[in-house]
Amino acid sequence: IWAVKDPMVVERSNLLSMMKLSIKVLIQSSLSLGRTLDSEYPPLQQLFVVLEHCLKHGLKVKKTFIGQNKSIWAPLELIEKLCPESAEISTSVRDMPGIKTGLGRARAWLHLALMQKKIADYMKELINRRDLLGEFYEPGALIMEEEGAVVVGMLVGLNVIDANLCVKGEDLDSQVGVLDFSMYLKDPQATETTQDDSKMTAILDQKHYIEELNRHLSCTVTDLQAKMDSLEKTNSKLIEELTAATDRINALREEQEQLKQENANILQTSQRKEEVTLQDSQLELETYRQTRQGLDEMYSVVWKQYKEEKRIRQELQKELELQIGLKQEMEVAMKLLEKDTHEKQDTLVALRQQLDQVKNLNLQMFNKAQVLHLIKKEEDMQQLEKKMIQMEAAMKQLEQRCQNGHAWLKDDEATQCKQCQKEFSISRRKHHCRNCGDIYCNSCSSNELALPSYPRPVRVCDVCHSLLLQRSSIRS
C-alpha cells in the first residue's frame, strides 16, 4: 500500500531537484562557453524561473482593496534591514522607472544580486530569520524548512559564473516564468558518452564550492582573532587598573597610620598647653591683686587732674563762643560763593548746547558721505551686470556650437577610452557620455548630472562634467 505523502513535502522535493538540475546545467554550459552570460541565455533564464518558484512556495496571500496580492518582493525587502550591503540594490530597484509591480522589482533584485555574486550571502541572511519570515510564508514552505538551507548552499556555486544582465531594458513586470524541461531531459546514450565530462564538471563545482566555503571560514577566523585581540587589550587594561587601585589602597593605609600618629601627638601637645595655661592664670591673678592696689593710688591722682580739667573746660567754652561768631561770618561768604558757582554752571550748559550742534552737523556730513559711496557702488553694479549679460550671451553661443558638433558614437567604433586611452575589455566596459556622445570607461565617466533632455541625472564624462558645472556657476 502506497503511503500518502504531504503535498508540501512533494513540492519541496520537486523544487529542490529542479534547482539542482538548473544550477548544474548552468555551470556546465557557462564553463564550456567560456564567456560572460547575458539575460538572453536560456539556462540562466530557467534558473531565475526555478528560483522564483522556490520563493513563491508557501507564500501567504495578502488581501488589499484591489484584490489579492501575492508577491515575493516583501520578503526580499527584509534583506535590506538584515544585511546593510544590499541597501544599494534595493534602492536601485525602487528607482527604476520601468518597473511598477512587486514581482518585477523582485526579479530585478535577483538579477542584480547574481551579478554581484552575493545572492547566496543575502539568501542565507534571510533564511536565518525564520521568526520574521513567518509573517510572509505558511508553515511547510520551502524557505521555512531545511530545503531552504540546501538551496542556499547550491547558490554558492553560482559565484563561478560571470553575468552581465541589462535590467532597465527588460519588461520584468509581464514576463511569464515557464519551466522548460527539454534542456534537462537527454538521451541515455548521450548521457553515457558525456559521463566523464559530467564527473569533471561536478569536481570543478565541488572545488569552487569548497573555495567559497574556505573564504567564508577565513572571514570568520579573522573576526574571531580581532575579538580575541580586543579582549586581551581589555584584560591588560583591567590588570593595570587593578594594580593602580591596589597601590592607591596601600597609600591610603599608610596615610591613615600617619594621621593616627599625628592625632596622638596633637593630643599630648594640647594637654601640655592646658597645664601651662593653668599656671599662667594663677600668675595673672596674683598680678591683678597687685595692680588693684596700684590703681587705688592712681585714682586719687586722677581726681586731682579732673578738677584741673574742669577749669580748663570753662576756658574752652568761652573760646567756643568766639568760634561760633567766626562761623556765621563764614556762612555769609559761602552764600556769595554759591551764587558765583550757579553763574558758571549756566555758562557750562550753553557750551554743551553748542557742542551738541557741532556733533549733529558732523553726523549729517557723515551720512552724506555714505550716500555718495552707495551711489558709486550702484554704478559699479550696473557695469558688472552689463558684463555678465555679455558673458552669458557668449556662453550661449559656445553651448550652441558644442551641441551642433556632438554626435552619438557607436559601440563598434570605439576600442579604447577617449580620455585615458585604455583598451576596453570584459572588466573595462564601455559607457556613453549623454552630453557629448563619446565612449569612455567607468572611471572616466563616473559623474552624473541632470541634462535638459533626460528626466533623471545621467552619466557624463569628466570633461563635460567640468564644463557643465562651470556654466552652471556662471549662470548662478
C-alpha positions in Angstrom: 0.0 0.0 0.0 1.4 3.3 -1.1 1.5 5.9 1.8 0.0 9.3 1.0 2.7 12.0 1.2 2.2 15.6 2.3 1.8 17.7 -0.9 4.0 20.4 0.5 6.8 17.8 1.0 6.5 16.6 -2.6 6.5 20.2 -3.9 9.7 21.0 -1.8 11.4 17.8 -3.2 10.5 18.7 -6.8 11.6 22.3 -6.4 14.9 21.1 -4.8 15.5 18.7 -7.7 14.8 21.3 -10.3 17.1 23.8 -8.6 19.9 21.2 -8.6 19.4 20.5 -12.3 19.2 24.1 -13.3 22.3 25.1 -11.4 24.2 22.1 -12.7 23.3 22.8 -16.4 24.0 26.5 -16.0 27.5 25.9 -14.5 28.4 23.2 -17.1 27.2 25.3 -20.0 28.8 28.5 -18.8 32.2 26.8 -18.2 32.1 25.2 -21.7 31.0 28.6 -23.2 33.8 30.5 -21.5 32.3 34.0 -21.7 30.1 36.4 -19.7 26.5 35.4 -19.7 23.7 37.8 -20.6 19.9 37.9 -19.8 19.1 36.0 -23.1 21.0 32.9 -22.1 18.3 30.1 -21.7 19.9 28.1 -18.8 20.2 31.4 -16.9 16.5 32.3 -17.6 15.5 28.9 -16.4 17.5 29.4 -13.1 15.6 32.6 -12.4 12.2 30.8 -13.1 13.1 28.0 -10.7 14.4 30.4 -8.0 11.1 32.4 -8.4 9.0 29.3 -7.9 11.1 28.4 -4.8 10.5 31.9 -3.3 6.8 31.7 -4.1 6.3 28.3 -2.5 4.1 28.6 0.6 3.8 32.4 0.2 0.8 33.9 2.1 -1.8 35.8 0.1 -2.4 39.3 1.3 -5.8 40.9 0.7 -5.9 44.6 -0.5 -8.6 47.0 -1.7 -7.9 46.0 -5.3 -7.8 42.2 -4.6 -5.5 39.5 -3.5 -1.7 40.2 -3.7 0.9 37.5 -3.8 4.5 38.9 -4.3 7.9 37.8 -3.3 9.2 41.4 -3.1 8.0 41.9 0.5 10.3 39.2 2.0 13.2 40.3 -0.2 12.9 43.8 1.2 13.8 42.3 4.6 17.3 41.6 3.4 18.0 45.4 3.3 17.5 45.5 7.1 19.3 42.3 7.8 22.3 43.0 5.5 23.1 46.7 5.0 25.3 45.8 2.0 22.2 45.1 0.0 20.7 48.6 0.5 22.3 49.8 -2.8 20.5 47.0 -4.8 17.1 47.7 -3.1 17.5 51.5 -3.7 18.4 50.9 -7.4 15.4 48.6 -7.9 13.0 51.1 -6.4 14.3 54.0 -8.5 13.9 52.0 -11.8 11.1 53.9 -13.8 10.0 51.0 -16.0 9.1 48.6 -13.1 5.7 49.0 -11.5 4.9 45.7 -9.7 6.4 44.0 -6.8 7.1 40.9 -8.9 9.1 43.0 -11.3 11.1 44.6 -8.5 11.9 41.1 -7.1 13.1 39.8 -10.5 15.3 42.9 -10.9 16.7 42.4 -7.4 17.6 38.8 -8.2 19.4 39.9 -11.4 21.5 42.5 -9.6 22.3 40.1 -6.7 23.5 37.5 -9.1 25.8 40.0 -10.9 27.3 41.0 -7.6 27.9 37.3 -6.7 26.2 38.0 -3.4 22.9 36.1 -3.9 23.9 33.2 -1.7 25.0 35.5 1.2 21.8 37.6 1.0 19.5 34.5 0.9 21.5 33.0 3.9 20.7 36.1 6.0 17.1 35.8 5.0 16.5 32.1 5.9 18.3 32.6 9.2 15.5 34.8 10.4 12.6 32.4 10.2 10.8 34.4 13.0 10.4 37.3 10.5 9.6 35.0 7.6 6.6 33.6 9.4 4.7 36.8 8.5 5.0 36.1 4.8 5.2 32.3 4.5 2.9 29.4 5.5 4.3 26.6 7.7 5.9 24.0 5.5 7.2 26.5 2.8 10.5 25.7 1.2 12.1 28.8 2.7 10.9 27.8 6.2 12.3 24.2 6.1 15.7 22.6 5.8 15.4 22.6 2.0 15.9 26.4 2.1 19.4 25.9 3.6 20.2 23.3 0.9 19.1 25.8 -1.9 21.3 28.5 -0.3 24.2 26.1 -0.3 23.7 25.3 -4.0 23.5 29.0 -4.8 27.1 29.4 -3.6 28.2 27.5 -6.7 26.9 30.4 -8.9 29.9 32.5 -7.8 32.0 30.8 -10.5 30.0 32.3 -13.4 30.1 35.9 -14.7 26.9 37.5 -15.8 26.2 40.9 -17.3 22.4 41.5 -17.2 20.7 44.6 -18.6 17.8 45.2 -16.2 16.5 48.5 -17.4 15.6 47.4 -21.0 13.6 44.3 -20.0 9.9 44.1 -19.2 10.2 42.3 -15.8 6.6 43.0 -14.8 4.9 41.0 -17.5 7.3 38.1 -18.0 5.8 34.6 -17.7 8.0 32.2 -15.9 7.6 28.7 -17.6 9.8 25.8 -16.8 11.5 24.2 -19.9 12.2 20.6 -19.1 13.6 19.8 -22.6 17.1 21.0 -21.7 17.2 18.7 -18.7 15.8 15.5 -20.4 18.5 13.9 -22.5 19.0 10.6 -24.4 20.5 7.9 -22.1 23.1 7.0 -24.8 24.3 10.7 -25.0 24.4 10.7 -21.2 26.7 7.8 -21.1 29.1 9.4 -23.6 29.3 12.6 -21.5 29.6 10.8 -18.1 33.3 11.7 -17.8 32.6 15.3 -18.6 29.9 15.4 -16.0 32.2 14.0 -13.4 34.8 16.6 -14.2 32.2 19.4 -14.0 31.0 18.1 -10.7 34.5 18.0 -9.4 35.0 21.6 -10.5 31.8 22.6 -8.9 32.8 21.0 -5.6 36.2 22.7 -5.9 34.6 26.2 -6.3 32.2 25.5 -3.5 35.0 24.5 -1.2 36.9 27.6 -2.1 33.9 29.8 -1.4 33.3 28.0 1.9 37.0 28.4 2.8 36.7 32.2 2.1 33.7 32.4 4.5 35.7 30.5 7.2 38.7 32.7 6.7 36.5 35.8 7.3 35.1 34.1 10.4 38.6 33.4 11.8 39.7 37.0 11.1 36.7 38.3 13.1 37.3 35.9 16.0 41.0 36.9 16.0 40.0 40.6 16.1 37.6 39.9 19.0 40.4 38.0 20.9 42.8 40.9 20.5 40.2 43.3 21.8 39.6 41.1 24.8 43.3 40.8 25.5 43.7 44.6 25.4 40.7 44.9 27.8 42.2 42.3 30.1 45.5 44.2 30.2 43.8 47.4 30.9 41.8 45.9 33.8 45.0 44.4 35.2 46.7 47.8 35.1 43.6 49.4 36.8 43.7 46.7 39.5 47.4 47.3 40.2 46.8 51.1 40.4 43.8 50.5 42.8 46.0 48.3 45.0 48.7 50.9 45.1 46.2 53.5 46.0 44.8 51.4 48.8 48.2 50.8 50.3 49.0 54.6 50.1 45.7 55.4 51.9 46.5 52.9 54.6 49.9 54.5 55.1 48.3 57.9 55.2 45.8 56.6 57.8 48.6 55.4 60.1 50.4 58.7 59.7 47.2 60.6 60.6 46.7 58.4 63.7 50.3 59.2 64.9 49.7 63.0 64.3 46.4 62.8 66.2 48.2 61.3 69.3 50.9 64.0 69.1 48.3 66.7 68.9 46.5 65.3 72.0 49.8 65.3 74.0 50.6 68.8 72.9 47.1 70.1 73.9 47.4 68.5 77.4 50.8 70.2 77.9 49.4 73.6 76.8 46.4 73.2 79.2 48.8 72.7 82.2 50.9 75.7 81.1 47.7 77.9 80.8 46.6 77.0 84.3 49.9 78.1 85.7 49.7 81.3 83.7 46.2 82.0 85.1 47.4 81.7 88.7 50.2 84.1 88.0 47.8 86.6 86.4 45.5 86.5 89.4 48.4 87.5 91.7 49.4 90.2 89.3 45.8 91.5 89.3 45.8 91.9 93.1 49.0 93.9 93.0 47.6 96.0 90.1 44.4 96.8 92.1 46.4 98.3 94.9 48.3 100.5 92.4 45.0 101.6 90.8 43.7 102.9 94.0 46.7 105.1 94.4 46.2 106.3 90.8 42.6 107.2 91.5 43.5 109.9 93.9 45.9 111.4 91.4 43.2 111.3 88.6 40.7 113.1 90.9 43.1 116.0 91.2 43.5 116.0 87.4 39.7 116.1 87.0 39.4 119.3 88.9 42.2 120.9 86.8 40.5 119.8 83.6 37.1 121.3 84.7 38.8 124.7 85.0 40.3 124.3 81.5 36.8 123.3 80.1 35.3 126.6 81.2 38.0 128.5 79.4 37.4 126.4 76.3 33.7 127.2 76.5 34.5 130.9 76.1 36.7 130.2 73.2 33.9 128.2 71.5 31.5 131.1 71.7 34.1 133.1 69.8 34.4 130.4 67.2 30.6 130.5 66.6 30.8 134.1 65.7 33.5 133.4 63.2 31.3 130.6 61.7 28.5 132.9 61.0 30.8 135.1 59.0 31.9 132.1 57.0 28.3 131.2 56.1 27.8 134.7 54.6 31.0 134.1 52.5 29.7 130.7 51.4 26.4 132.1 50.1 28.4 134.5 47.9 30.5 131.6 46.6 27.4 129.6 45.7 26.0 132.4 43.7 29.2 132.6 41.6 29.0 128.8 41.1 25.5 128.9 39.7 26.5 131.6 37.2 29.4 129.3 36.0 27.0 126.3 35.6 24.7 128.3 33.3 27.8 129.1 31.1 28.7 125.4 31.1 25.1 124.4 29.9 25.4 126.9 27.0 28.7 125.4 25.9 27.3 121.9 26.0 24.4 123.0 23.6 27.0 124.4 21.2 28.9 121.1 21.4 25.7 119.1 20.5 25.1 121.3 17.5 28.6 120.6 16.2 28.0 116.8 16.7 24.8 116.9 14.7 26.5 118.8 11.9 29.3 116.2 11.8 26.7 113.3 11.7 24.9 115.0 8.7 28.2 115.2 6.8 29.0 111.5 7.6 25.5 110.4 6.2 26.1 112.4 3.0 29.4 110.7 2.5 27.8 107.2 2.9 25.0 108.1 0.4 27.7 109.2 -2.1 29.6 105.9 -1.5 26.4 103.8 -2.1 25.6 105.7 -5.3 29.1 104.8 -6.6 28.6 101.1 -5.7 25.3 101.1 -7.6 27.0 102.4 -10.7 29.7 99.7 -10.4 27.0 97.0 -10.0 25.3 98.2 -13.2 28.5 97.9 -15.1 29.1 94.4 -13.7 25.5 93.4 -14.8 26.2 94.6 -18.3 29.4 92.5 -18.4 27.5 89.4 -17.0 24.9 89.7 -19.8 27.7 89.9 -22.4 29.3 86.8 -20.9 26.0 84.8 -20.8 25.4 85.6 -24.5 28.9 84.4 -25.3 28.4 81.2 -23.3 25.1 80.5 -25.1 26.9 80.8 -28.4 29.6 78.4 -27.3 26.9 76.0 -26.0 25.1 76.1 -29.3 28.3 75.4 -31.1 29.1 72.4 -28.8 25.6 71.0 -29.3 25.8 71.2 -33.0 29.2 69.4 -33.0 28.1 66.4 -30.8 27.4 63.0 -32.4 26.4 59.7 -30.8 29.4 57.4 -31.3 28.5 53.7 -31.9 29.9 50.9 -29.7 31.7 49.3 -32.6 33.6 52.5 -33.5 35.4 52.7 -30.1 38.0 50.3 -29.0 39.6 52.4 -26.2 38.6 55.1 -23.8 38.7 58.6 -25.3 40.2 60.1 -22.2 42.6 57.6 -20.6 43.2 55.7 -23.9 42.9 52.3 -22.2 41.6 49.3 -24.2 38.1 48.1 -23.5 37.6 44.5 -22.2 35.2 42.4 -20.2 36.3 44.1 -17.0 36.6 47.6 -18.5 33.1 48.2 -20.1 32.0 50.9 -22.5 29.9 53.8 -21.3 28.4 56.6 -23.4 28.6 60.2 -22.2 25.0 61.5 -22.5 26.2 65.0 -23.3 28.9 64.6 -26.0 28.1 61.1 -27.2 31.6 59.7 -27.0 32.5 56.4 -25.3 34.6 56.3 -22.0 35.5 53.7 -19.4 33.7 53.6 -16.0 36.4 55.6 -14.1 36.4 58.4 -16.7 32.6 58.7 -16.9 31.5 58.1 -13.2 29.9 61.5 -12.9 26.1 62.1 -13.1 24.4 65.4 -13.9 20.8 66.5 -14.8 20.5 67.3 -18.5 17.5 69.1 -20.2 16.8 66.1 -22.4 16.7 63.5 -19.6 14.2 63.3 -16.7 16.9 62.0 -14.2 20.6 62.6 -13.7 22.6 60.7 -16.3 26.2 59.6 -16.8 28.6 62.3 -18.3 32.4 62.3 -18.8 34.8 64.3 -16.7 35.3 67.0 -19.4 31.6 67.5 -19.9 31.1 67.4 -16.1 33.6 70.3 -15.6 32.2 72.3 -18.5 28.5 71.9 -17.3 29.5 72.8 -13.7 31.3 75.9 -15.0 28.3 77.0 -17.0 26.0 76.5 -14.0 28.2 78.6 -11.7 28.4 81.4 -14.3 24.6 81.5 -14.7 24.1 81.4 -10.9 
